[in-house]
């Protein structure tokens, strides 16, 4: 999971993931358009980190490499870290709201 957290820690990589969420199966050129001012080489480095964390899967289509979002690792992070705390936090916030209203 450490690779996933490291990959998600960078804002540029989150932009790439958001772009793939909106339109899956993009080329390097298409993804580069979402990161203005960054070189293709810089985008490639970010994609490599996302691939190593299994957040992005690459498939070849002729001469093109298409990048696809793999949501499974993010779901695992959610299940492990967010899901178990969500109930407690929601209950605490509901209780706080009720106390403030009184």
C-alpha positions in Angstrom: 0.0 0.0 0.0 2.9 2.3 0.4 3.3 2.6 -3.4 -0.3 3.6 -3.6 0.0 6.4 -1.0 3.2 7.7 -2.6 1.5 7.8 -6.0 -1.6 9.6 -4.6 0.5 12.1 -2.7 1.5 14.1 -5.8 -1.1 16.5 -7.2 0.1 15.9 -10.8 -0.6 12.2 -10.5 -4.0 12.9 -9.1 -4.7 15.1 -12.1 -3.8 12.2 -14.3 -6.1 9.8 -12.4 -8.9 12.4 -12.5 -8.4 12.7 -16.3 -8.6 8.9 -16.7 -11.7 8.7 -14.5 -13.4 11.2 -16.8 -12.2 9.6 -20.0 -10.5 6.3 -19.7 -8.0 5.0 -22.3 -6.0 8.1 -23.1 -2.6 8.4 -24.8 0.4 10.1 -23.4 -0.3 13.1 -25.6 -3.9 13.4 -24.4 -2.8 13.1 -20.7 -0.1 15.7 -21.3 -2.8 18.2 -22.2 -4.1 18.1 -18.6 -0.7 19.0 -17.2 0.2 22.3 -18.9 3.8 23.3 -18.6 5.0 19.8 -17.9 7.1 18.0 -20.5 6.1 14.7 -22.0 9.1 13.1 -20.1 7.7 14.5 -16.8 4.2 13.0 -17.6 5.9 9.7 -18.5 7.7 9.6 -15.1 4.4 10.2 -13.3 2.7 7.5 -15.4 5.5 5.0 -14.5 4.9 5.7 -10.8 1.1 5.2 -11.2 1.8 2.0 -13.2 4.1 0.7 -10.5 1.4 1.3 -7.9 -1.1 -0.6 -10.2 -3.3 2.5 -10.4 -2.9 2.7 -14.2 -2.9 -0.2 -16.7 -1.4 0.2 -20.1 -2.6 -1.5 -23.3 -1.2 -1.2 -26.7 -3.5 -0.4 -29.6 -1.5 -0.4 -32.8 1.2 2.3 -32.4 -0.5 3.9 -29.4 -0.2 3.1 -25.7 -3.5 3.6 -24.0 -3.7 4.3 -20.3 -6.6 3.0 -18.2 -7.5 3.7 -14.6 -7.4 0.7 -12.3 -9.7 1.6 -9.4 -9.1 -1.6 -7.4 -6.1 -0.3 -5.3 -8.0 2.9 -4.4 -11.0 0.8 -3.3 -8.6 -1.3 -1.1 -7.3 1.9 0.5 -10.9 3.0 1.1 -11.9 -0.3 2.6 -8.8 -0.4 4.8 -8.5 3.2 5.9 -11.6 5.2 5.2 -14.5 2.8 5.4 -13.8 1.6 9.0 -13.6 5.2 10.3 -16.5 6.6 8.3 -19.2 5.3 10.7 -17.5 6.8 13.8 -16.8 10.1 12.2 -20.3 10.4 10.8 -21.8 9.6 14.2 -19.6 12.1 15.9 -20.5 14.8 13.4 -24.2 14.1 13.8 -23.9 14.3 17.5 -22.0 17.6 17.3 -24.6 19.1 15.0 -27.4 18.0 17.3 -25.5 19.6 20.3 -25.0 22.8 18.4 -28.6 23.0 17.4 -29.7 22.7 21.0 
